[in-house]
């Protein structure tokens, strides 16, 4: 082998080594340029930092301020990634899920509001309804789950009684006046003979308003369910209001309705909830909810005036299903878990069964709205939502962990807590703290 060939080979080997080393250095620099800090299993990158703080403001920081900022975000990320190891109180998981659920629900509600509008026919109906007052005669049959509570009557018994009242009136067995005197739950109702009015549109529950303002004197309606119970009612009088109509009333009325007046917005959102219940085959078992409440009362869980916390309802020992979601039967334990993962429901105390019943409905609606969000990717910006949720969850866990450690040892500072985490998870912060 000629000396020239040997020298040529050595030159090629040296060239390959230089290229390899350069490639390694470039790769390392590239990673270092992107990573402001690393730790076991993760890193704090420039892109991550700029999503959480103002880039131009950060550039004006001194090196000490930059170091402190990167350390803090490194600690945030480590605590988030290793929360199962670091955080003692596991109920914090419910709080992080609550952040996610609430963000999804907010986007669903925004979506509903954007699609909300008032039709001309609805506007005309309410405009004309405002010009008319009604007087009605009402028999209200209450039950344990109604706002006007009757502790000795179930919802099913209330409906049956209201149906009997209506049938007796229709069959001319009794007059409406006689029905009031026989069946009125409250003495004050009997004294005024069940009369209400003159009534203006919007003063009663929407279910009643809509039927009354489409009825004529002499009509009898019901049983009709509202939050107060089951109504059987007689239209006594219809009067045209005499005061003049305000100028541009239709224009201002539309705006008022769009802002929530006359409960049309509530009705509109209820329609969406009903659709979600159909999609996910959701059914609430009213009889079982009624039984749960009776059990809670029998065990003295209900205390006046505080009521009973939703978190304590499992103490009633009632494990019959309260609802069905698709093919899954859910008990009070499921509702307690959901109460801890949505809004402020875990703080709910019930002074009557009506509020328990409505809270369970609300929780099912929230749960179904979140499920609908999850199957409606084409409607929502999930990337933006996930980033916002992640930031809020990291902040929550960071604050919780710092509070946890300082509670264990009041002498600890955030810097000391960081140093402990740095040792445990090998946190390495770069020295050249620049941000492009």
Backbone torsions as a table, in degrees:
resi	resn	phi	psi	omega
1	UNK	NA	127.9	-175.0
2	UNK	-72.1	149.5	177.5
3	UNK	-57.3	-34.8	-179.0
4	UNK	-63.4	-42.5	-178.8
5	UNK	-63.9	-40.3	179.6
6	UNK	-63.7	-45.3	178.6
7	UNK	-61.7	-41.7	179.5
8	UNK	-60.9	-42.2	179.3
9	UNK	-64.2	-43.3	-179.8
10	UNK	-62.6	-38.8	178.1
11	UNK	-62.7	-42.3	179.9
12	UNK	-64.1	-42.2	178.5
13	UNK	-61.9	-42.7	179.7
14	UNK	-62.9	-40.3	179.1
15	UNK	-62.9	-43.9	179.3
16	UNK	-61.7	-40.7	179.6
17	UNK	-63.4	-44.7	179.5
18	UNK	-60.5	-44.5	-179.8
19	UNK	-62.0	-43.3	-179.6
20	UNK	-63.2	-45.9	-179.8
21	UNK	-62.9	-44.4	179.7
22	UNK	-60.3	-42.3	178.5
23	UNK	-62.1	-40.3	178.8
24	UNK	-64.1	-45.2	179.9
25	UNK	-62.3	-43.6	-179.4
26	UNK	-61.8	-43.7	179.8
27	UNK	-62.9	-43.3	-179.6
28	UNK	-64.6	-44.1	179.6
29	UNK	-62.7	-40.1	-180.0
30	UNK	-61.0	-45.0	179.1
31	UNK	-65.4	-43.0	-179.2
32	UNK	-64.1	-36.8	179.6
33	UNK	-65.5	-28.9	-179.3
34	UNK	-87.4	-36.8	-176.5
35	UNK	-91.8	118.9	174.5
36	UNK	-84.1	-24.3	176.4
37	UNK	-157.4	150.5	176.0
38	UNK	-126.8	157.7	174.1
39	UNK	-152.5	172.9	-176.9
40	UNK	-59.3	109.3	177.1
41	UNK	89.5	3.7	-179.0
42	UNK	-168.6	-175.7	-179.0
43	UNK	-156.8	163.2	171.4
44	UNK	-109.0	112.7	-176.1
45	UNK	-98.3	167.0	175.6
46	UNK	-59.4	-45.8	-177.5
47	UNK	-62.7	-37.2	177.5
48	UNK	-63.4	-45.1	-176.0
49	UNK	-66.5	-40.6	-177.3
50	UNK	-70.4	-16.6	175.2
51	UNK	-79.2	-14.1	-175.1
52	UNK	-112.9	-22.6	-178.9
53	UNK	-135.8	162.3	179.1
54	UNK	-73.1	123.3	-174.1
55	UNK	-63.8	-46.2	-178.3
56	UNK	-67.1	-35.8	178.1
57	UNK	-65.8	-39.9	179.9
58	UNK	-62.6	-39.1	-178.6
59	UNK	-62.0	-26.5	-179.0
60	UNK	-83.6	-8.6	179.7
61	UNK	-64.8	151.0	168.6
62	UNK	-73.4	166.8	179.2
63	UNK	-59.5	-36.8	178.6
64	UNK	-65.0	-40.3	178.7
65	UNK	-67.2	-38.8	177.2
66	UNK	-64.5	-43.9	179.5
67	UNK	-59.7	-46.5	-180.0
68	UNK	-62.1	-40.0	-179.9
69	UNK	-65.1	-46.5	-178.4
70	UNK	-67.2	-37.6	177.0
71	UNK	-60.9	-44.2	-178.4
72	UNK	-62.8	-43.8	-179.7
73	UNK	-72.4	-29.3	173.8
74	UNK	-63.7	-43.8	179.6
75	UNK	-64.2	-41.9	177.1
76	UNK	-55.4	-48.3	-176.4
77	UNK	-67.7	-40.7	179.3
78	UNK	-63.1	-45.7	-179.6
79	UNK	-62.2	-40.5	179.0
80	UNK	-65.1	-48.7	-176.4
81	UNK	-66.3	-32.2	-175.3
82	UNK	-116.8	31.7	-176.3
83	UNK	-61.6	-33.9	179.6
84	UNK	-63.3	-33.6	178.4
85	UNK	-79.8	-37.4	-167.3
86	UNK	-91.1	-34.0	-172.6
87	UNK	-97.3	125.7	-174.7
88	UNK	-75.3	-47.7	-176.4
89	UNK	-78.6	104.1	-175.0
90	UNK	-73.6	-10.8	177.4
91	UNK	-66.4	-13.0	177.0
92	UNK	-60.6	-25.7	178.3
93	UNK	-61.1	-34.2	176.6
94	UNK	-65.3	-35.8	-179.9
95	UNK	-68.3	-38.9	179.1
96	UNK	-69.2	-37.0	176.2
97	UNK	-67.1	-35.3	178.4
98	UNK	-61.5	-40.9	178.0
99	UNK	-59.1	-45.5	-179.7
100	UNK	-65.1	-47.7	-178.4
101	UNK	-62.4	-43.0	-178.4
102	UNK	-65.6	-37.4	178.0
103	UNK	-66.3	-41.7	178.5
104	UNK	-63.7	-44.2	-178.5
105	UNK	-64.1	-38.2	178.5
106	UNK	-61.5	-38.9	179.4
107	UNK	-71.7	-34.8	175.7
108	UNK	-64.2	-44.3	-179.4
109	UNK	-65.1	-39.6	176.4
110	UNK	-60.7	-40.4	178.8
111	UNK	-61.8	-43.6	179.9
112	UNK	-64.0	-43.7	-178.7
113	UNK	-62.3	-38.1	-179.4
114	UNK	-64.3	-29.4	-178.1
115	UNK	-91.2	-5.8	-175.8
116	UNK	-78.2	129.5	174.9
117	UNK	-151.3	159.6	-178.3
118	UNK	-104.1	120.2	-179.7
119	UNK	-71.9	158.4	179.6
120	UNK	-63.2	-37.2	-178.8
121	UNK	-66.7	-39.3	177.0
122	UNK	-65.8	-42.6	178.7
123	UNK	-61.1	-43.5	180.0
124	UNK	-64.1	-41.2	-179.0
125	UNK	-61.3	-48.2	-177.4
126	UNK	-70.5	-36.9	177.3
127	UNK	-57.7	-46.4	179.8
128	UNK	-71.3	-33.8	179.5
129	UNK	-65.1	-33.1	178.9
130	UNK	-65.4	-18.0	-177.6
131	UNK	-91.0	-1.4	-173.3
132	UNK	-129.1	136.8	173.1
133	UNK	-109.1	146.3	179.3
134	UNK	-122.8	148.1	167.9
135	UNK	-117.0	129.5	-177.6
136	UNK	-128.8	157.7	175.0
137	UNK	-114.4	120.7	-167.8
138	UNK	-123.1	134.0	168.6
139	UNK	-110.8	119.3	-177.9
140	UNK	-108.3	123.9	177.3
141	UNK	-106.4	111.6	-174.9
142	UNK	-94.7	170.2	179.5
143	UNK	-155.3	-178.3	-173.9
144	UNK	-64.8	-31.8	-176.3
145	UNK	-95.7	3.0	179.2
146	UNK	-90.6	159.0	179.7
147	UNK	-60.8	-43.3	172.2
148	UNK	-85.1	99.7	-164.1
149	UNK	-82.7	138.8	170.5
150	UNK	-128.6	103.5	-169.1
151	UNK	-69.1	-17.2	-176.8
152	UNK	-102.4	15.4	-176.8
153	UNK	-136.9	130.7	177.1
154	UNK	-83.0	164.0	176.3
155	UNK	-59.0	-38.8	-179.7
156	UNK	-65.1	-41.6	178.6
157	UNK	-65.2	-36.8	179.1
158	UNK	-64.9	-43.3	179.8
159	UNK	-64.4	-43.0	179.9
160	UNK	-61.1	-41.5	179.4
161	UNK	-65.6	-42.8	178.7
162	UNK	-62.4	-38.2	178.7
163	UNK	-66.4	-38.1	177.3
164	UNK	-64.1	-43.6	179.1
165	UNK	-58.9	-48.1	-179.3
166	UNK	-61.7	-41.6	-178.6
167	UNK	-66.3	-40.3	179.9
168	UNK	-64.7	-38.5	177.9
169	UNK	-67.7	-45.2	-179.2
170	UNK	-63.0	-34.1	-178.5
171	UNK	-85.8	3.8	-179.7
172	UNK	61.8	24.8	173.7
173	UNK	-68.6	-37.5	178.5
174	UNK	-141.9	157.3	173.4
175	UNK	-83.5	168.4	178.4
176	UNK	-64.0	-39.3	178.3
177	UNK	-60.2	-42.4	178.8
178	UNK	-65.7	-38.7	179.2
179	UNK	-61.8	-39.3	178.3
180	UNK	-62.5	-46.5	-176.8
181	UNK	-67.5	-29.8	-178.8
182	UNK	-82.9	-42.0	-166.0
183	UNK	-109.9	-6.4	-178.3
184	UNK	-60.8	131.3	-178.4
185	UNK	-75.2	-30.3	-173.7
186	UNK	-118.1	136.7	-179.5
187	UNK	-57.4	-34.7	-178.9
188	UNK	-64.1	-33.1	177.8
189	UNK	-67.3	-42.4	-179.9
190	UNK	-64.2	-38.5	-178.8
191	UNK	-61.7	-42.7	-179.4
192	UNK	-91.8	10.6	176.5
193	UNK	60.6	29.0	177.0
194	UNK	74.1	9.1	-175.6
195	UNK	-76.3	137.4	173.1
196	UNK	-135.1	127.6	175.6
197	UNK	135.0	176.2	3.0
198	UNK	-64.8	137.4	-176.5
199	UNK	-106.2	140.5	172.7
200	UNK	-98.0	148.5	-179.4
201	UNK	-59.9	134.1	177.4
202	UNK	102.3	-7.5	-178.1
203	UNK	-84.1	-24.5	-178.4
204	UNK	-102.0	169.5	172.5
205	UNK	-54.7	146.3	-173.4
206	UNK	-57.6	-35.0	-180.0
207	UNK	-59.1	-40.8	178.1
208	UNK	-72.3	-47.0	-179.2
209	UNK	-52.1	-48.9	-173.0
210	UNK	-63.8	-36.4	179.6
211	UNK	-78.2	-44.0	-179.0
212	UNK	-57.5	-47.2	-174.9
213	UNK	-79.2	7.2	169.8
214	UNK	-116.4	10.5	-176.5
215	UNK	-109.4	168.1	177.6
216	UNK	-122.3	158.2	178.8
217	UNK	-52.6	136.1	-178.4
218	UNK	99.8	-21.9	-180.0
219	UNK	-66.5	142.6	173.9
220	UNK	-120.1	131.5	-176.4
221	UNK	-127.9	159.8	175.4
222	UNK	117.1	173.1	0.4
223	UNK	-67.6	134.8	177.0
224	UNK	-122.7	128.3	-177.4
225	UNK	-89.9	132.8	167.8
226	UNK	-131.9	-177.8	179.2
227	UNK	-64.3	-18.3	-177.9
228	UNK	-85.7	-16.4	-178.3
229	UNK	139.0	-150.7	179.3
230	UNK	-107.1	130.0	-176.7
231	UNK	-107.3	137.6	162.6
232	UNK	-121.0	120.5	-170.8
233	UNK	-137.5	152.0	-174.8
234	UNK	-118.4	127.8	178.0
235	UNK	-80.2	113.7	-175.1
236	UNK	-92.1	-45.8	-172.9
237	UNK	-149.6	146.0	175.0
238	UNK	-129.0	120.9	-175.5
239	UNK	-125.7	134.4	174.5
240	UNK	-76.5	128.3	179.4
241	UNK	-71.4	144.1	-171.0
242	UNK	-94.8	-22.1	-176.1
243	UNK	-70.2	149.1	-177.3
244	UNK	-66.6	153.0	178.9
245	UNK	-77.4	136.3	179.4
246	UNK	-63.7	147.5	179.1
247	UNK	-64.6	139.3	-179.1
248	UNK	57.1	31.9	-176.9
249	UNK	-60.7	-37.6	-178.6
250	UNK	-62.8	-37.1	-179.5
251	UNK	-67.0	-47.0	-179.9
252	UNK	-70.3	-33.2	179.2
253	UNK	-64.5	-42.3	178.2
254	UNK	-58.2	-44.9	-179.5
255	UNK	-63.4	-40.9	179.3
256	UNK	-63.8	-41.9	-179.9
257	UNK	-65.6	-42.8	179.5
258	UNK	-63.5	-26.8	178.6
259	UNK	-88.5	3.3	172.6
260	UNK	115.3	-4.5	-179.0
261	UNK	-69.2	151.2	179.9
262	UNK	66.7	13.9	170.5
263	UNK	63.8	18.3	179.2
264	UNK	-71.3	-33.7	178.3
265	UNK	-66.5	-41.0	176.5
266	UNK	-61.3	-42.5	179.3
267	UNK	-63.5	-38.8	179.9
268	UNK	-63.8	-44.0	178.5
269	UNK	-69.0	-32.6	177.0
270	UNK	-61.8	-35.5	178.8
271	UNK	-62.9	-42.1	176.3
272	UNK	-61.4	-44.8	-179.3
273	UNK	-61.0	-40.9	178.2
274	UNK	-62.1	-37.2	178.4
275	UNK	-67.8	-41.2	177.6
276	UNK	-63.4	-38.8	179.0
277	UNK	-61.7	-36.5	177.8
278	UNK	-69.3	-43.7	-178.6
279	UNK	-59.5	-43.8	-174.7
280	UNK	-102.7	13.5	175.7
281	UNK	49.7	56.5	-177.4
282	UNK	-97.4	130.7	177.4
283	UNK	-137.0	134.8	177.4
284	UNK	-98.5	132.4	-178.3
285	UNK	-94.8	94.3	-172.1
286	UNK	-63.6	-40.6	-178.9
287	UNK	-60.5	-40.5	-178.9
288	UNK	-70.5	-35.1	176.0
289	UNK	-64.5	-41.0	176.6
290	UNK	-60.1	-43.3	179.4
291	UNK	-66.0	-41.1	177.5
292	UNK	-57.1	-45.1	-178.5
293	UNK	-64.7	-41.0	178.5
294	UNK	-63.0	-39.3	177.1
295	UNK	-61.9	-43.9	-179.7
296	UNK	-61.9	-39.9	178.2
297	UNK	-68.5	-40.7	-179.6
298	UNK	-62.5	-31.0	-179.4
299	UNK	-91.3	6.9	179.5
300	UNK	61.4	27.6	173.1
301	UNK	-70.1	-29.7	179.0
302	UNK	-83.3	120.0	-179.2
303	UNK	-127.4	126.8	177.0
304	UNK	-82.1	136.6	2.6
305	UNK	-95.8	0.2	-172.9
306	UNK	-69.1	-31.2	-175.7
307	UNK	81.2	-159.6	179.9
308	UNK	-124.9	136.3	179.2
309	UNK	-75.4	144.4	176.2
310	UNK	-61.5	-27.9	-178.7
311	UNK	-72.1	-13.4	-178.2
312	UNK	-103.7	-2.3	-174.0
313	UNK	-66.5	-22.8	177.1
314	UNK	-69.6	-14.7	176.7
315	UNK	-67.8	-15.3	176.9
316	UNK	-70.9	-15.1	177.6
317	UNK	70.2	20.5	-177.5
318	UNK	-97.9	112.6	-174.4
319	UNK	-113.0	11.7	174.0
320	UNK	-66.7	149.2	-178.4
321	UNK	-64.8	138.6	177.0
322	UNK	-97.8	-17.6	-179.6
323	UNK	-161.6	167.4	173.9
324	UNK	-125.6	135.1	174.7
325	UNK	-125.0	114.3	-168.7
326	UNK	53.4	-119.9	-180.0
327	UNK	-101.8	8.8	-176.9
328	UNK	-96.7	127.5	173.5
329	UNK	-89.3	130.3	-177.1
330	UNK	-117.6	138.2	-176.8
331	UNK	-105.4	-173.6	-179.8
332	UNK	-61.2	-31.2	179.3
333	UNK	-62.4	-38.7	177.9
334	UNK	-64.1	-42.7	180.0
335	UNK	-66.2	-37.0	176.8
336	UNK	-63.0	-42.9	178.0
337	UNK	-62.0	-43.9	179.3
338	UNK	-66.0	-35.2	178.3
339	UNK	-61.9	-29.3	179.2
340	UNK	-83.8	-9.0	-176.7
341	UNK	-116.0	8.5	179.9
342	UNK	-139.6	130.5	171.9
343	UNK	46.2	-137.8	179.9
344	UNK	-115.8	29.4	-175.6
345	UNK	-64.4	-28.7	-178.9
346	UNK	-63.5	-17.3	178.9
347	UNK	-90.9	2.0	-175.5
348	UNK	-73.2	131.3	171.5
349	UNK	-120.7	134.1	-174.6
350	UNK	-106.7	127.0	177.3
351	UNK	-98.2	-9.9	174.0
352	UNK	-154.0	161.0	-175.2
353	UNK	-62.0	-29.5	-179.8
354	UNK	-55.0	-43.0	-177.2
355	UNK	-71.8	-34.3	173.8
356	UNK	-62.3	-49.1	-178.5
357	UNK	-56.8	-46.4	-178.8
358	UNK	-70.3	-33.8	176.8
359	UNK	-64.8	-41.1	178.2
360	UNK	-63.9	-39.1	176.3
361	UNK	-63.7	-45.3	-180.0
362	UNK	-60.4	-42.1	179.5
363	UNK	-63.9	-40.3	177.2
364	UNK	-65.1	-37.3	178.5
365	UNK	-66.9	-42.9	178.3
366	UNK	-63.3	-44.7	-179.5
367	UNK	-61.7	-43.9	-179.8
368	UNK	-67.9	-35.2	177.1
369	UNK	-64.3	-40.7	177.9
370	UNK	-65.0	-42.3	178.0
371	UNK	-62.8	-39.6	179.1
372	UNK	-65.9	-38.9	175.3
373	UNK	-56.5	-44.2	-175.0
374	UNK	-65.8	-24.4	179.8
375	UNK	-102.7	9.0	-176.8
376	UNK	-120.8	52.9	-176.8
377	UNK	-57.7	-31.6	-176.3
378	UNK	-70.9	-13.5	-176.6
379	UNK	-95.4	-16.5	-169.1
380	UNK	-132.3	152.9	176.4
381	UNK	-88.7	86.5	-174.2
382	UNK	-68.0	-32.6	-178.7
383	UNK	-62.6	-47.3	179.3
384	UNK	-64.5	-40.5	179.7
385	UNK	-64.2	-45.8	-178.3
386	UNK	-61.2	-39.6	179.6
387	UNK	-64.6	-42.4	179.3
388	UNK	-64.7	-43.9	-179.9
389	UNK	-63.4	-44.9	-179.5
390	UNK	-58.5	-44.3	179.9
391	UNK	-61.5	-43.9	-179.8
392	UNK	-67.5	-38.9	179.3
393	UNK	-66.8	-42.0	178.3
394	UNK	-61.8	-43.2	179.5
395	UNK	-62.2	-44.2	179.5
396	UNK	-60.2	-48.9	-177.2
397	UNK	-66.7	-38.0	178.4
398	UNK	-60.3	-51.3	-179.3
399	UNK	-62.7	-40.4	-178.8
400	UNK	-64.7	-43.4	-178.0
401	UNK	-67.0	-43.5	179.0
402	UNK	-61.2	-43.4	178.5
403	UNK	-63.4	-39.3	179.2
404	UNK	-62.0	-45.9	-176.7
405	UNK	-70.4	-38.7	179.7
406	UNK	-72.7	-24.5	174.9
407	UNK	-70.6	-36.6	178.0
408	UNK	-70.3	-41.7	-179.9
409	UNK	-138.8	102.3	-175.0
410	UNK	-66.4	-12.9	-179.6
411	UNK	-81.0	-12.6	-176.8
412	UNK	-72.3	140.6	171.6
413	UNK	-108.7	167.7	178.0
414	UNK	-60.7	-37.2	179.4
415	UNK	-63.6	-41.1	178.6
416	UNK	-66.5	-38.9	177.5
417	UNK	-64.1	-40.9	177.3
418	UNK	-61.3	-44.8	-178.5
419	UNK	-60.3	-38.4	177.6
420	UNK	-64.5	-43.9	178.6
421	UNK	-65.9	-37.7	179.5
422	UNK	-60.3	-40.8	178.8
423	UNK	-69.4	-43.6	-175.1
424	UNK	-70.7	-37.5	-174.4
425	UNK	-115.0	13.8	174.7
426	UNK	55.7	51.1	177.7
427	UNK	-74.2	124.6	179.3
428	UNK	-121.4	117.3	179.7
429	UNK	-102.0	134.1	-179.3
430	UNK	-66.5	153.6	-179.9
431	UNK	-90.7	-34.6	179.5
432	UNK	-86.6	87.9	-169.4
433	UNK	-88.5	69.2	177.6
434	UNK	-108.4	157.3	179.5
435	UNK	-135.7	118.9	-177.4
436	UNK	-64.7	NA	NA
